Amino acid sequence: MKYRIRHVTRYNYSEAVNLCRNETCLLVRETEHQRCHNSVLQISPEATDIHERSDFFGNRRTHFAIQQPHDTLTVTAVSDVEVFPRAYLQKPEQSHPWEEVVEMLRTQRTPDIVAVMPYRYASPLVPLLPPLADYARLSMTPGRPLLAAAIDLMQRIYRDFSYDPASTTIATPLAEVLEKRRGVCQDFAHVAIGCLRSLGLAGRYVSGYIETLPPPGRERLIGADASHAWFAVYLPGNGWFDFDPTNNHQPLEQHITVAWGRDFSDVSPLKGIALGGGKHQVVVSVDVARQPTPPLLLQQQQQQS
C-alpha cells in the first residue's frame, strides 16, 4: 500500500519571534515493513543551519534555526511511503510464557536483548507504578504466552478506557490517566507500556499515522487525520510485535511508522526554543492519502490472483 502523508504544524505568535532553534522528528524512517521513497520538510519563514542526524533509536532528526523576525512558523512534512503486510505469529498462544521472557531479558546478554534494555525501565512519561502492575496481571496470568497476553491487554485497554481528546494533555500524569480511564492514543500506549515494564517486559512507544477511511458514501476530509501512537512488545528470537489499543487491532498496512522510543518525549514531532513570541497557538493538520496503484502493476496483481 502506498501513501502520501502531509503533516502541517503552524505556530501563530502574539508577538514577533526574533530567533528560534528547533528540532523535528517528522521524517519517516525505514522499517522491516515499510519503505520511505521520499520525506522532506518545508519550512516557512526560510530556515538556516539545517542538518539531519540519526538519534539513539535510529529516528531521523532535523535541526534548524530561523534568524529573522516572524509571527508565524509553519513546518510541513511531506512523505511518500510504501507499507507492506506485517508478519505476525499465526498462533500467539505458542509464544514463550511471559514469565520466561522476563527471565530471558533479565539474565541473557545477547546483542538483541542488550539492545532492548532501554525499553524495560521507567522513562520520563512512563513511571513504574504498582497500579499498572495490578492492571497488567489481569492479562499476564501465570504461564500465559506473551503475545496472547499482549493481545488481551490491548483489548482490555480498548474496552476499559474512553477516547476523550479533552481529558488529557501531554503533561497529564500516567497515574491520573489510569485512574480516570480516559485519554487519547498516546495515553493508551503509555498505559500499555507501563503495564509491560512494571512486570519486567520490554515495551516500546511507536509514533506515526493511520489511514482513516470515511463512512460509506462520504468523501474523506483533507486534514482530518491525525498523528497516531501505539505500543510494541519484544519477544526474544522473534523481534517486536505492534498493538494498537485505540483501535483494538494489530497494525497491518494502514499504520505508517515515523519513529519509536521509550515514550512520547523521545519522539516529539516538533520542539525548540524561541526568543520572543509572547503567547502562541498551535494548529496541526495531517492528511494520509492512499496513492492509486499504477495500471500495469494492478493488472499484474489481478493476473497473479
C-alpha positions as CSV (number, residue, x, y, z in Angstrom):
1,M,0.0,0.0,0.0
2,K,1.4,3.4,-1.0
3,Y,0.6,6.7,0.8
4,R,1.4,10.3,0.6
5,I,1.4,12.0,4.0
6,R,1.2,15.7,4.6
7,H,1.8,16.9,8.2
8,V,1.4,20.6,8.8
9,T,2.3,22.3,12.1
10,R,1.7,26.1,12.4
11,Y,2.7,28.3,15.3
12,N,0.9,31.6,15.5
13,Y,2.6,34.1,17.9
14,S,1.0,37.1,19.6
15,E,4.4,38.9,19.3
16,A,7.3,38.6,16.9
17,V,9.9,35.9,17.4
18,N,13.3,37.2,16.7
19,L,15.2,33.9,16.8
20,C,14.3,30.3,17.2
21,R,16.0,26.9,17.1
22,N,14.0,23.8,16.6
23,E,14.2,20.0,16.3
24,T,11.8,17.9,14.4
25,C,11.0,14.2,14.4
26,L,8.8,14.2,11.3
27,L,10.8,12.4,8.6
28,V,9.6,8.8,8.1
29,R,12.1,6.1,9.0
30,E,12.7,2.8,7.1
31,T,11.5,-0.4,8.8
32,E,11.1,-4.0,8.0
33,H,7.5,-3.4,6.9
34,Q,7.8,-0.1,5.1
35,R,9.9,1.8,2.6
36,C,10.2,5.6,2.6
37,H,10.5,6.7,-1.0
38,N,10.7,10.4,-0.1
39,S,10.4,12.5,3.0
40,V,11.1,16.3,3.0
41,L,10.5,19.3,5.2
42,Q,9.1,22.6,4.0
43,I,9.8,25.5,6.5
44,S,8.4,29.0,6.4
45,P,10.0,31.5,7.0
46,E,13.2,30.3,5.4
47,A,15.3,28.4,7.8
48,T,19.1,28.3,8.2
49,D,21.6,25.9,9.7
50,I,19.6,22.9,8.7
51,H,21.1,19.5,9.4
52,E,19.7,16.0,9.9
53,R,21.0,13.3,12.2
54,S,20.0,9.8,13.4
55,D,19.2,9.7,17.1
56,F,19.9,6.9,19.7
57,F,16.8,5.0,18.5
58,G,17.5,5.4,14.8
59,N,14.9,8.1,14.2
60,R,15.5,10.9,11.8
61,R,16.0,14.2,13.5
62,T,16.2,17.6,11.7
63,H,17.6,20.7,13.4
64,F,17.1,24.2,12.0
65,A,17.1,27.9,13.0
66,I,15.2,30.9,11.9
67,Q,17.1,34.1,12.4
68,Q,14.6,36.7,11.2
69,P,11.6,38.2,13.0
70,H,8.4,36.3,12.4
71,D,5.0,35.9,13.9
72,T,4.1,32.6,12.2
73,L,6.1,29.4,11.9
74,T,4.9,26.7,9.5
75,V,6.6,23.3,9.3
76,T,5.3,20.9,6.6
77,A,6.5,17.3,6.3
78,V,5.6,15.5,3.1
79,S,6.4,11.8,2.8
80,D,5.8,9.1,0.2
81,V,5.7,5.7,1.9
82,E,5.0,2.2,0.8
83,V,3.7,-0.2,3.6
84,F,3.9,-4.0,3.3
85,P,1.9,-6.6,5.2
86,R,3.4,-7.5,8.5
87,A,4.3,-11.0,9.6
88,Y,2.7,-12.0,12.9
89,L,2.9,-15.3,14.6
90,Q,-0.1,-17.4,13.4
91,K,-0.6,-18.8,16.9
92,P,0.2,-16.2,19.6
93,E,-0.6,-18.8,22.2
94,Q,2.5,-20.7,21.1
95,S,4.9,-17.9,22.1
96,H,7.0,-18.1,25.2
97,P,5.2,-17.7,28.6
98,W,5.6,-14.1,29.7
99,E,7.5,-15.1,32.9
100,E,10.0,-17.0,30.8
101,V,10.5,-13.9,28.6
102,V,11.1,-11.8,31.7
103,E,13.8,-14.2,32.9
104,M,15.4,-14.2,29.4
105,L,15.5,-10.4,29.5
106,R,16.9,-10.4,33.0
107,T,19.7,-12.9,32.5
108,Q,20.7,-13.2,28.9
109,R,23.2,-10.7,27.3
110,T,22.9,-11.4,23.6
111,P,23.1,-8.3,21.4
112,D,19.4,-8.3,20.6
113,I,18.4,-8.4,24.3
114,V,21.0,-5.8,25.3
115,A,19.6,-3.5,22.6
116,V,16.1,-3.6,24.2
117,M,17.2,-2.8,27.7
118,P,16.2,0.9,27.5
119,Y,12.6,-0.2,26.9
120,R,12.4,-2.2,30.2
121,Y,12.7,0.6,32.7
122,A,10.9,3.8,33.7
123,S,11.1,6.7,31.3
124,P,10.1,10.4,31.6
125,L,6.4,9.9,30.9
126,V,6.1,6.2,31.9
127,P,6.8,5.7,35.6
128,L,6.6,2.2,37.1
129,L,3.6,2.3,39.3
130,P,2.0,-0.5,41.4
131,P,-1.5,0.1,39.9
132,L,0.0,-0.6,36.5
133,A,1.4,-3.9,37.6
134,D,-2.0,-4.8,39.1
135,Y,-3.8,-3.9,35.9
136,A,-1.2,-5.9,33.9
137,R,-1.6,-9.1,35.9
138,L,-5.2,-9.4,34.8
139,S,-3.8,-10.2,31.4
140,M,-0.4,-11.6,32.4
141,T,-1.8,-14.6,34.2
142,P,0.6,-17.4,35.3
143,G,2.1,-19.3,32.4
144,R,0.2,-17.3,29.7
145,P,2.0,-16.9,26.4
146,L,3.4,-13.4,26.0
147,L,1.7,-12.5,22.7
148,A,-1.7,-13.9,23.8
149,A,-1.4,-11.8,27.0
150,A,-0.4,-8.7,25.0
151,I,-3.5,-9.1,22.8
152,D,-5.6,-9.4,25.9
153,L,-4.0,-6.3,27.4
154,M,-4.7,-4.4,24.1
155,Q,-8.4,-5.5,24.2
156,R,-8.9,-4.6,27.8
157,I,-7.5,-1.1,27.3
158,Y,-9.8,-0.6,24.3
159,R,-12.8,-1.7,26.5
160,D,-11.9,0.0,29.7
161,F,-10.7,3.4,28.5
162,S,-12.7,6.1,26.7
163,Y,-11.2,8.1,23.9
164,D,-11.6,11.7,25.0
165,P,-9.2,14.4,23.5
166,A,-10.4,17.0,26.0
167,S,-9.5,14.9,29.1
168,T,-5.7,15.0,28.9
169,T,-2.6,16.8,27.8
170,I,1.0,15.6,27.4
171,A,1.5,16.8,31.0
172,T,-1.2,14.7,32.5
173,P,0.4,12.1,34.8
174,L,0.0,8.5,33.8
175,A,-1.4,7.7,37.2
176,E,-4.3,10.1,36.5
177,V,-5.0,8.5,33.1
178,L,-5.1,5.1,34.7
179,E,-7.5,6.4,37.4
180,K,-9.9,8.3,35.2
181,R,-9.7,5.7,32.3
182,R,-9.9,8.5,29.7
183,G,-7.4,9.9,27.2
184,V,-6.0,9.6,23.7
185,C,-3.9,7.2,21.7
186,Q,-0.6,8.3,23.3
187,D,-2.1,7.8,26.8
188,F,-3.3,4.3,25.9
189,A,0.1,3.5,24.5
190,H,1.8,4.8,27.7
191,V,-0.6,2.7,29.9
192,A,0.2,-0.5,28.0
193,I,4.0,0.2,28.1
194,G,3.8,0.9,31.8
195,C,2.0,-2.4,32.3
196,L,4.6,-4.3,30.4
197,R,7.6,-2.7,32.1
198,S,6.1,-3.0,35.6
199,L,6.4,-6.8,35.2
200,G,9.9,-6.7,33.7
201,L,9.0,-6.9,30.0
202,A,10.2,-4.6,27.2
203,G,7.6,-2.1,25.9
204,R,8.2,0.4,23.0
205,Y,6.3,3.6,22.1
206,V,5.6,3.9,18.4
207,S,4.5,7.2,16.7
208,G,3.1,7.5,13.2
209,Y,-0.1,7.8,11.3
210,I,-3.1,5.6,10.5
211,E,-5.2,5.8,7.4
212,T,-8.7,6.7,8.3
213,L,-11.5,5.7,6.0
214,P,-14.7,7.8,5.8
215,P,-18.2,6.4,6.3
216,P,-19.7,4.8,3.1
217,G,-20.9,7.4,0.6
218,R,-18.9,10.3,2.1
219,E,-15.8,11.9,0.9
220,R,-12.7,11.8,3.2
221,L,-11.8,15.1,4.8
222,I,-8.5,16.6,4.0
223,G,-6.5,17.3,7.2
224,A,-9.0,15.2,9.3
225,D,-6.3,12.5,10.0
226,A,-4.0,13.0,13.0
227,S,-0.8,11.7,14.4
228,H,-1.2,8.3,16.0
229,A,0.6,6.2,18.6
230,W,0.6,2.5,19.6
231,F,2.9,0.2,21.5
232,A,5.1,-2.8,20.8
233,V,6.3,-5.7,23.0
234,Y,9.6,-7.6,22.5
235,L,9.7,-11.4,22.1
236,P,13.2,-12.7,22.1
237,G,14.1,-14.6,18.9
238,N,11.2,-13.0,17.0
239,G,11.5,-9.3,17.5
240,W,8.9,-6.6,18.1
241,F,5.2,-7.0,17.8
242,D,2.9,-4.0,17.5
243,F,-0.5,-3.5,19.1
244,D,-3.0,-0.6,18.7
245,P,-5.2,-0.3,21.8
246,T,-7.0,2.7,20.4
247,N,-8.5,0.7,17.6
248,N,-8.2,-2.8,19.1
249,H,-6.1,-4.5,16.4
250,Q,-2.6,-5.3,15.4
251,P,-1.2,-2.8,12.8
252,L,-1.2,-4.1,9.2
253,E,-1.0,-1.9,6.1
254,Q,-2.9,1.1,7.4
255,H,-0.3,2.1,10.0
256,I,2.7,4.2,9.0
257,T,5.6,4.3,11.4
258,V,7.5,7.6,11.8
259,A,9.6,7.0,14.9
260,W,9.9,5.0,18.1
261,G,11.3,5.4,21.6
262,R,10.7,4.9,25.3
263,D,7.7,7.2,25.3
264,F,6.3,10.3,23.6
265,S,9.1,12.5,24.9
266,D,11.6,10.6,22.7
267,V,9.6,11.3,19.5
268,S,8.0,14.7,19.9
269,P,7.2,15.9,16.4
270,L,8.5,19.5,16.9
271,K,10.2,21.2,19.8
272,G,12.5,24.1,20.3
273,I,13.3,27.4,21.9
274,A,12.2,30.9,20.8
275,L,13.3,34.4,21.7
276,G,10.2,36.5,22.0
277,G,6.8,35.4,20.7
278,G,4.5,36.2,23.7
279,K,1.6,33.7,23.7
280,H,1.2,31.2,20.9
281,Q,-1.4,29.0,19.3
282,V,-0.5,25.7,17.6
283,V,-2.6,24.3,14.7
284,V,-1.8,20.8,13.4
285,S,-3.3,19.0,10.4
286,V,-2.4,15.6,9.0
287,D,-3.6,14.1,5.7
288,V,-2.9,10.5,4.9
289,A,-3.9,9.8,1.3
290,R,-3.7,6.4,-0.3
291,Q,-2.0,6.6,-3.7
292,P,-3.5,4.7,-6.7
293,T,-1.9,1.6,-8.0
294,P,-0.3,2.0,-11.4
295,P,-2.5,0.3,-14.1
296,L,0.3,-2.1,-15.2
297,L,1.0,-3.2,-11.6
298,L,-2.7,-3.6,-10.9
299,Q,-3.1,-5.8,-14.0
300,Q,-0.2,-8.0,-12.9
301,Q,-1.7,-8.3,-9.4
302,Q,-5.0,-9.4,-10.9
303,Q,-3.4,-11.9,-13.1
304,Q,-1.5,-13.4,-10.2
305,S,-4.6,-13.7,-8.1
